[in-house]
Amino acid sequence: MYGWMFRHLPGPLWMRIVLSVLLLAAAVVLLAQFVFPWLEQFTPLTDSTIGAAHIP
């Protein structure tokens, strides 16, 4: 898949490398801003019981 995307990017090699890095950075930003916060509500990894007071 990545080879197909790299071959279809326009320009010389240096431009394809720059575009690949920009596309990768955009994907990381989109995941961090939208997908991971939405997904967090479905995972129990952020539930903390350390320091919770137990009231009988």
N, CA, C and O atoms as a Maestro MAE file, in Angstrom:
{
 s_m_m2io_version
 :::
 2.0.0
}

f_m_ct {
 s_m_title
 :::
 protein
 m_atom[224] {
  # First column is atom index #
  i_m_mmod_type
  r_m_x_coord
  r_m_y_coord
  r_m_z_coord
  i_m_residue_number
  s_m_chain_name
  s_m_pdb_residue_name
  s_m_pdb_atom_name
  i_m_atomic_number
  :::
  1 25 0.821 -1.180 0.000 1 A "MET " " N  " 7
  2 3 0.000 0.000 0.000 1 A "MET " " CA " 6
  3 2 0.871 1.252 0.000 1 A "MET " " C  " 6
  4 15 0.617 2.182 -0.765 1 A "MET " " O  " 8
  5 25 1.899 1.284 0.854 2 A "TYR " " N  " 7
  6 3 2.736 2.468 0.927 2 A "TYR " " CA " 6
  7 2 3.541 2.661 -0.353 2 A "TYR " " C  " 6
  8 15 3.779 3.792 -0.778 2 A "TYR " " O  " 8
  9 25 3.952 1.577 -0.954 3 A "GLY " " N  " 7
  10 3 4.662 1.664 -2.228 3 A "GLY " " CA " 6
  11 2 3.766 2.223 -3.320 3 A "GLY " " C  " 6
  12 15 4.210 3.024 -4.143 3 A "GLY " " O  " 8
  13 25 2.514 1.807 -3.331 4 A "TRP " " N  " 7
  14 3 1.562 2.321 -4.315 4 A "TRP " " CA " 6
  15 2 1.367 3.813 -4.125 4 A "TRP " " C  " 6
  16 15 1.361 4.572 -5.095 4 A "TRP " " O  " 8
  17 25 1.207 4.241 -2.864 5 A "MET " " N  " 7
  18 3 1.022 5.673 -2.602 5 A "MET " " CA " 6
  19 2 2.265 6.462 -3.008 5 A "MET " " C  " 6
  20 15 2.154 7.537 -3.598 5 A "MET " " O  " 8
  21 25 3.437 5.936 -2.696 6 A "PHE " " N  " 7
  22 3 4.679 6.643 -3.015 6 A "PHE " " CA " 6
  23 2 4.863 6.773 -4.523 6 A "PHE " " C  " 6
  24 15 5.319 7.807 -5.012 6 A "PHE " " O  " 8
  25 25 4.511 5.732 -5.250 7 A "ARG " " N  " 7
  26 3 4.657 5.783 -6.715 7 A "ARG " " CA " 6
  27 2 3.683 6.765 -7.349 7 A "ARG " " C  " 6
  28 15 3.977 7.312 -8.412 7 A "ARG " " O  " 8
  29 25 2.540 7.002 -6.734 8 A "HIS " " N  " 7
  30 3 1.536 7.889 -7.310 8 A "HIS " " CA " 6
  31 2 1.660 9.345 -6.872 8 A "HIS " " C  " 6
  32 15 0.894 10.191 -7.335 8 A "HIS " " O  " 8
  33 25 2.597 9.650 -6.001 9 A "LEU " " N  " 7
  34 3 2.832 11.038 -5.629 9 A "LEU " " CA " 6
  35 2 3.566 11.742 -6.762 9 A "LEU " " C  " 6
  36 15 4.419 11.138 -7.413 9 A "LEU " " O  " 8
  37 25 3.249 13.008 -7.007 10 A "PRO " " N  " 7
  38 3 3.886 13.717 -8.114 10 A "PRO " " CA " 6
  39 2 5.283 14.218 -7.753 10 A "PRO " " C  " 6
  40 15 5.630 14.356 -6.580 10 A "PRO " " O  " 8
  41 25 6.062 14.481 -8.774 11 A "GLY " " N  " 7
  42 3 7.344 15.157 -8.587 11 A "GLY " " CA " 6
  43 2 8.543 14.227 -8.493 11 A "GLY " " C  " 6
  44 15 8.413 13.005 -8.563 11 A "GLY " " O  " 8
  45 25 9.711 14.834 -8.333 12 A "PRO " " N  " 7
  46 3 10.939 14.049 -8.193 12 A "PRO " " CA " 6
  47 2 11.009 13.383 -6.812 12 A "PRO " " C  " 6
  48 15 10.137 13.577 -5.966 12 A "PRO " " O  " 8
  49 25 12.045 12.613 -6.616 13 A "LEU " " N  " 7
  50 3 12.183 11.822 -5.393 13 A "LEU " " CA " 6
  51 2 12.130 12.686 -4.138 13 A "LEU " " C  " 6
  52 15 11.433 12.342 -3.183 13 A "LEU " " O  " 8
  53 25 12.857 13.801 -4.125 14 A "TRP " " N  " 7
  54 3 12.891 14.637 -2.917 14 A "TRP " " CA " 6
  55 2 11.502 15.189 -2.592 14 A "TRP " " C  " 6
  56 15 11.147 15.322 -1.420 14 A "TRP " " O  " 8
  57 25 10.718 15.509 -3.620 15 A "MET " " N  " 7
  58 3 9.375 16.035 -3.386 15 A "MET " " CA " 6
  59 2 8.446 14.937 -2.877 15 A "MET " " C  " 6
  60 15 7.593 15.193 -2.027 15 A "MET " " O  " 8
  61 25 8.603 13.737 -3.382 16 A "ARG " " N  " 7
  62 3 7.781 12.618 -2.908 16 A "ARG " " CA " 6
  63 2 8.091 12.295 -1.457 16 A "ARG " " C  " 6
  64 15 7.195 11.936 -0.693 16 A "ARG " " O  " 8
  65 25 9.359 12.422 -1.072 17 A "ILE " " N  " 7
  66 3 9.732 12.184 0.325 17 A "ILE " " CA " 6
  67 2 9.101 13.244 1.220 17 A "ILE " " C  " 6
  68 15 8.557 12.919 2.275 17 A "ILE " " O  " 8
  69 25 9.170 14.515 0.806 18 A "VAL " " N  " 7
  70 3 8.576 15.600 1.582 18 A "VAL " " CA " 6
  71 2 7.065 15.403 1.689 18 A "VAL " " C  " 6
  72 15 6.496 15.550 2.771 18 A "VAL " " O  " 8
  73 25 6.425 15.078 0.594 19 A "LEU " " N  " 7
  74 3 4.974 14.854 0.616 19 A "LEU " " CA " 6
  75 2 4.608 13.660 1.497 19 A "LEU " " C  " 6
  76 15 3.590 13.692 2.189 19 A "LEU " " O  " 8
  77 25 5.421 12.616 1.477 20 A "SER " " N  " 7
  78 3 5.165 11.456 2.324 20 A "SER " " CA " 6
  79 2 5.248 11.828 3.798 20 A "SER " " C  " 6
  80 15 4.415 11.404 4.598 20 A "SER " " O  " 8
  81 25 6.252 12.620 4.153 21 A "VAL " " N  " 7
  82 3 6.396 13.050 5.545 21 A "VAL " " CA " 6
  83 2 5.218 13.932 5.950 21 A "VAL " " C  " 6
  84 15 4.695 13.793 7.056 21 A "VAL " " O  " 8
  85 25 4.796 14.833 5.071 22 A "LEU " " N  " 7
  86 3 3.649 15.695 5.371 22 A "LEU " " CA " 6
  87 2 2.362 14.882 5.524 22 A "LEU " " C  " 6
  88 15 1.564 15.146 6.423 22 A "LEU " " O  " 8
  89 25 2.164 13.906 4.659 23 A "LEU " " N  " 7
  90 3 0.980 13.056 4.779 23 A "LEU " " CA " 6
  91 2 1.006 12.244 6.070 23 A "LEU " " C  " 6
  92 15 -0.027 12.077 6.718 23 A "LEU " " O  " 8
  93 25 2.165 11.745 6.441 24 A "LEU " " N  " 7
  94 3 2.299 11.006 7.687 24 A "LEU " " CA " 6
  95 2 2.020 11.909 8.888 24 A "LEU " " C  " 6
  96 15 1.326 11.501 9.819 24 A "LEU " " O  " 8
  97 25 2.555 13.132 8.873 25 A "ALA " " N  " 7
  98 3 2.305 14.077 9.961 25 A "ALA " " CA " 6
  99 2 0.826 14.433 10.046 25 A "ALA " " C  " 6
  100 15 0.279 14.536 11.143 25 A "ALA " " O  " 8
  101 25 0.179 14.619 8.910 26 A "ALA " " N  " 7
  102 3 -1.252 14.932 8.902 26 A "ALA " " CA " 6
  103 2 -2.058 13.769 9.473 26 A "ALA " " C  " 6
  104 15 -3.017 13.988 10.214 26 A "ALA " " O  " 8
  105 25 -1.686 12.554 9.141 27 A "ALA " " N  " 7
  106 3 -2.390 11.387 9.670 27 A "ALA " " CA " 6
  107 2 -2.225 11.297 11.184 27 A "ALA " " C  " 6
  108 15 -3.185 10.987 11.890 27 A "ALA " " O  " 8
  109 25 -1.029 11.563 11.690 28 A "VAL " " N  " 7
  110 3 -0.790 11.523 13.136 28 A "VAL " " CA " 6
  111 2 -1.609 12.597 13.846 28 A "VAL " " C  " 6
  112 15 -2.210 12.330 14.887 28 A "VAL " " O  " 8
  113 25 -1.638 13.812 13.290 29 A "VAL " " N  " 7
  114 3 -2.402 14.901 13.900 29 A "VAL " " CA " 6
  115 2 -3.887 14.567 13.915 29 A "VAL " " C  " 6
  116 15 -4.554 14.778 14.928 29 A "VAL " " O  " 8
  117 25 -4.411 14.055 12.819 30 A "LEU " " N  " 7
  118 3 -5.837 13.701 12.766 30 A "LEU " " CA " 6
  119 2 -6.180 12.597 13.763 30 A "LEU " " C  " 6
  120 15 -7.225 12.644 14.412 30 A "LEU " " O  " 8
  121 25 -5.303 11.610 13.882 31 A "LEU " " N  " 7
  122 3 -5.548 10.551 14.855 31 A "LEU " " CA " 6
  123 2 -5.523 11.095 16.277 31 A "LEU " " C  " 6
  124 15 -6.390 10.760 17.085 31 A "LEU " " O  " 8
  125 25 -4.531 11.938 16.592 32 A "ALA " " N  " 7
  126 3 -4.391 12.471 17.944 32 A "ALA " " CA " 6
  127 2 -5.518 13.437 18.300 32 A "ALA " " C  " 6
  128 15 -5.926 13.500 19.460 32 A "ALA " " O  " 8
  129 25 -6.021 14.181 17.341 33 A "GLN " " N  " 7
  130 3 -7.047 15.178 17.627 33 A "GLN " " CA " 6
  131 2 -8.471 14.620 17.639 33 A "GLN " " C  " 6
  132 15 -9.309 15.089 18.409 33 A "GLN " " O  " 8
  133 25 -8.748 13.645 16.810 34 A "PHE " " N  " 7
  134 3 -10.132 13.197 16.649 34 A "PHE " " CA " 6
  135 2 -10.361 11.727 16.997 34 A "PHE " " C  " 6
  136 15 -11.299 11.412 17.729 34 A "PHE " " O  " 8
  137 25 -9.544 10.844 16.498 35 A "VAL " " N  " 7
  138 3 -9.822 9.411 16.663 35 A "VAL " " CA " 6
  139 2 -9.502 8.929 18.074 35 A "VAL " " C  " 6
  140 15 -10.333 8.264 18.692 35 A "VAL " " O  " 8
  141 25 -8.313 9.248 18.603 36 A "PHE " " N  " 7
  142 3 -7.936 8.749 19.918 36 A "PHE " " CA " 6
  143 2 -8.813 9.296 21.038 36 A "PHE " " C  " 6
  144 15 -9.173 8.527 21.929 36 A "PHE " " O  " 8
  145 25 -9.184 10.592 21.048 37 A "PRO " " N  " 7
  146 3 -10.108 11.044 22.099 37 A "PRO " " CA " 6
  147 2 -11.475 10.355 22.019 37 A "PRO " " C  " 6
  148 15 -12.067 10.048 23.054 37 A "PRO " " O  " 8
  149 25 -11.973 10.113 20.832 38 A "TRP " " N  " 7
  150 3 -13.247 9.415 20.676 38 A "TRP " " CA " 6
  151 2 -13.123 7.972 21.166 38 A "TRP " " C  " 6
  152 15 -14.024 7.453 21.824 38 A "TRP " " O  " 8
  153 25 -12.002 7.330 20.841 39 A "LEU " " N  " 7
  154 3 -11.788 5.935 21.214 39 A "LEU " " CA " 6
  155 2 -11.557 5.769 22.707 39 A "LEU " " C  " 6
  156 15 -11.801 4.692 23.251 39 A "LEU " " O  " 8
  157 25 -11.095 6.808 23.373 40 A "GLU " " N  " 7
  158 3 -10.777 6.734 24.795 40 A "GLU " " CA " 6
  159 2 -11.993 6.371 25.647 40 A "GLU " " C  " 6
  160 15 -11.846 5.716 26.680 40 A "GLU " " O  " 8
  161 25 -13.165 6.778 25.238 41 A "GLN " " N  " 7
  162 3 -14.363 6.493 26.020 41 A "GLN " " CA " 6
  163 2 -14.703 5.010 26.051 41 A "GLN " " C  " 6
  164 15 -15.468 4.574 26.911 41 A "GLN " " O  " 8
  165 25 -14.157 4.239 25.141 42 A "PHE " " N  " 7
  166 3 -14.451 2.812 25.072 42 A "PHE " " CA " 6
  167 2 -13.392 1.938 25.735 42 A "PHE " " C  " 6
  168 15 -13.555 0.720 25.796 42 A "PHE " " O  " 8
  169 25 -12.309 2.537 26.233 43 A "THR " " N  " 7
  170 3 -11.240 1.764 26.851 43 A "THR " " CA " 6
  171 2 -11.193 2.024 28.349 43 A "THR " " C  " 6
  172 15 -11.391 3.158 28.784 43 A "THR " " O  " 8
  173 25 -10.936 1.002 29.137 44 A "PRO " " N  " 7
  174 3 -10.861 1.181 30.589 44 A "PRO " " CA " 6
  175 2 -9.458 1.603 31.054 44 A "PRO " " C  " 6
  176 15 -9.196 1.597 32.257 44 A "PRO " " O  " 8
  177 25 -8.571 1.962 30.156 45 A "LEU " " N  " 7
  178 3 -7.190 2.259 30.527 45 A "LEU " " CA " 6
  179 2 -7.055 3.539 31.336 45 A "LEU " " C  " 6
  180 15 -6.068 3.699 32.055 45 A "LEU " " O  " 8
  181 25 -8.006 4.450 31.244 46 A "THR " " N  " 7
  182 3 -7.901 5.712 31.962 46 A "THR " " CA " 6
  183 2 -8.625 5.685 33.308 46 A "THR " " C  " 6
  184 15 -8.584 6.667 34.050 46 A "THR " " O  " 8
  185 25 -9.278 4.585 33.626 47 A "ASP " " N  " 7
  186 3 -9.951 4.460 34.916 47 A "ASP " " CA " 6
  187 2 -8.902 4.177 35.984 47 A "ASP " " C  " 6
  188 15 -8.187 3.177 35.913 47 A "ASP " " O  " 8
  189 25 -8.816 5.053 36.963 48 A "SER " " N  " 7
  190 3 -7.816 4.918 38.011 48 A "SER " " CA " 6
  191 2 -8.501 4.672 39.344 48 A "SER " " C  " 6
  192 15 -9.479 5.335 39.686 48 A "SER " " O  " 8
  193 25 -7.972 3.707 40.093 49 A "THR " " N  " 7
  194 3 -8.482 3.448 41.430 49 A "THR " " CA " 6
  195 2 -7.438 3.768 42.490 49 A "THR " " C  " 6
  196 15 -7.695 3.587 43.680 49 A "THR " " O  " 8
  197 25 -6.283 4.233 42.085 50 A "ILE " " N  " 7
  198 3 -5.229 4.577 43.037 50 A "ILE " " CA " 6
  199 2 -5.642 5.842 43.772 50 A "ILE " " C  " 6
  200 15 -5.987 6.845 43.147 50 A "ILE " " O  " 8
  201 25 -5.608 5.796 45.077 51 A "GLY " " N  " 7
  202 3 -5.960 6.956 45.878 51 A "GLY " " CA " 6
  203 2 -7.456 7.113 46.107 51 A "GLY " " C  " 6
  204 15 -7.875 8.080 46.743 51 A "GLY " " O  " 8
  205 25 -8.254 6.213 45.618 52 A "ALA " " N  " 7
  206 3 -9.695 6.302 45.823 52 A "ALA " " CA " 6
  207 2 -10.024 5.877 47.249 52 A "ALA " " C  " 6
  208 15 -9.557 4.843 47.726 52 A "ALA " " O  " 8
  209 25 -10.821 6.677 47.910 53 A "ALA " " N  " 7
  210 3 -11.210 6.364 49.282 53 A "ALA " " CA " 6
  211 2 -12.294 5.311 49.288 53 A "ALA " " C  " 6
  212 15 -13.265 5.379 48.535 53 A "ALA " " O  " 8
  213 25 -12.106 4.349 50.145 54 A "HIS " " N  " 7
  214 3 -13.107 3.284 50.281 54 A "HIS " " CA " 6
  215 2 -13.990 3.623 51.470 54 A "HIS " " C  " 6
  216 15 -13.517 3.644 52.606 54 A "HIS " " O  " 8
  217 25 -15.241 3.883 51.228 55 A "ILE " " N  " 7
  218 3 -16.178 4.220 52.297 55 A "ILE " " CA " 6
  219 2 -17.080 3.030 52.520 55 A "ILE " " C  " 6
  220 15 -17.828 2.642 51.622 55 A "ILE " " O  " 8
  221 25 -17.024 2.432 53.723 56 A "PRO " " N  " 7
  222 3 -17.839 1.232 53.968 56 A "PRO " " CA " 6
  223 2 -19.297 1.530 54.145 56 A "PRO " " C  " 6
  224 15 -20.093 0.615 54.356 56 A "PRO " " O  " 8
  :::
 }
 m_bond[223] {
  # First column is bond index #
  i_m_from
  i_m_to
  i_m_order
  :::
  1 1 2 1
  2 2 3 1
  3 3 4 2
  4 3 5 1
  5 5 6 1
  6 6 7 1
  7 7 8 2
  8 7 9 1
  9 9 10 1
  10 10 11 1
  11 11 12 2
  12 11 13 1
  13 13 14 1
  14 14 15 1
  15 15 16 2
  16 15 17 1
  17 17 18 1
  18 18 19 1
  19 19 20 2
  20 19 21 1
  21 21 22 1
  22 22 23 1
  23 23 24 2
  24 23 25 1
  25 25 26 1
  26 26 27 1
  27 27 28 2
  28 27 29 1
  29 29 30 1
  30 30 31 1
  31 31 32 2
  32 31 33 1
  33 33 34 1
  34 34 35 1
  35 35 36 2
  36 35 37 1
  37 37 38 1
  38 38 39 1
  39 39 40 2
  40 39 41 1
  41 41 42 1
  42 42 43 1
  43 43 44 2
  44 43 45 1
  45 45 46 1
  46 46 47 1
  47 47 48 2
  48 47 49 1
  49 49 50 1
  50 50 51 1
  51 51 52 2
  52 51 53 1
  53 53 54 1
  54 54 55 1
  55 55 56 2
  56 55 57 1
  57 57 58 1
  58 58 59 1
  59 59 60 2
  60 59 61 1
  61 61 62 1
  62 62 63 1
  63 63 64 2
  64 63 65 1
  65 65 66 1
  66 66 67 1
  67 67 68 2
  68 67 69 1
  69 69 70 1
  70 70 71 1
  71 71 72 2
  72 71 73 1
  73 73 74 1
  74 74 75 1
  75 75 76 2
  76 75 77 1
  77 77 78 1
  78 78 79 1
  79 79 80 2
  80 79 81 1
  81 81 82 1
  82 82 83 1
  83 83 84 2
  84 83 85 1
  85 85 86 1
  86 86 87 1
  87 87 88 2
  88 87 89 1
  89 89 90 1
  90 90 91 1
  91 91 92 2
  92 91 93 1
  93 93 94 1
  94 94 95 1
  95 95 96 2
  96 95 97 1
  97 97 98 1
  98 98 99 1
  99 99 100 2
  100 99 101 1
  101 101 102 1
  102 102 103 1
  103 103 104 2
  104 103 105 1
  105 105 106 1
  106 106 107 1
  107 107 108 2
  108 107 109 1
  109 109 110 1
  110 110 111 1
  111 111 112 2
  112 111 113 1
  113 113 114 1
  114 114 115 1
  115 115 116 2
  116 115 117 1
  117 117 118 1
  118 118 119 1
  119 119 120 2
  120 119 121 1
  121 121 122 1
  122 122 123 1
  123 123 124 2
  124 123 125 1
  125 125 126 1
  126 126 127 1
  127 127 128 2
  128 127 129 1
  129 129 130 1
  130 130 131 1
  131 131 132 2
  132 131 133 1
  133 133 134 1
  134 134 135 1
  135 135 136 2
  136 135 137 1
  137 137 138 1
  138 138 139 1
  139 139 140 2
  140 139 141 1
  141 141 142 1
  142 142 143 1
  143 143 144 2
  144 143 145 1
  145 145 146 1
  146 146 147 1
  147 147 148 2
  148 147 149 1
  149 149 150 1
  150 150 151 1
  151 151 152 2
  152 151 153 1
  153 153 154 1
  154 154 155 1
  155 155 156 2
  156 155 157 1
  157 157 158 1
  158 158 159 1
  159 159 160 2
  160 159 161 1
  161 161 162 1
  162 162 163 1
  163 163 164 2
  164 163 165 1
  165 165 166 1
  166 166 167 1
  167 167 168 2
  168 167 169 1
  169 169 170 1
  170 170 171 1
  171 171 172 2
  172 171 173 1
  173 173 174 1
  174 174 175 1
  175 175 176 2
  176 175 177 1
  177 177 178 1
  178 178 179 1
  179 179 180 2
  180 179 181 1
  181 181 182 1
  182 182 183 1
  183 183 184 2
  184 183 185 1
  185 185 186 1
  186 186 187 1
  187 187 188 2
  188 187 189 1
  189 189 190 1
  190 190 191 1
  191 191 192 2
  192 191 193 1
  193 193 194 1
  194 194 195 1
  195 195 196 2
  196 195 197 1
  197 197 198 1
  198 198 199 1
  199 199 200 2
  200 199 201 1
  201 201 202 1
  202 202 203 1
  203 203 204 2
  204 203 205 1
  205 205 206 1
  206 206 207 1
  207 207 208 2
  208 207 209 1
  209 209 210 1
  210 210 211 1
  211 211 212 2
  212 211 213 1
  213 213 214 1
  214 214 215 1
  215 215 216 2
  216 215 217 1
  217 217 218 1
  218 218 219 1
  219 219 220 2
  220 219 221 1
  221 221 222 1
  222 222 223 1
  223 223 224 2
  :::
 }
}
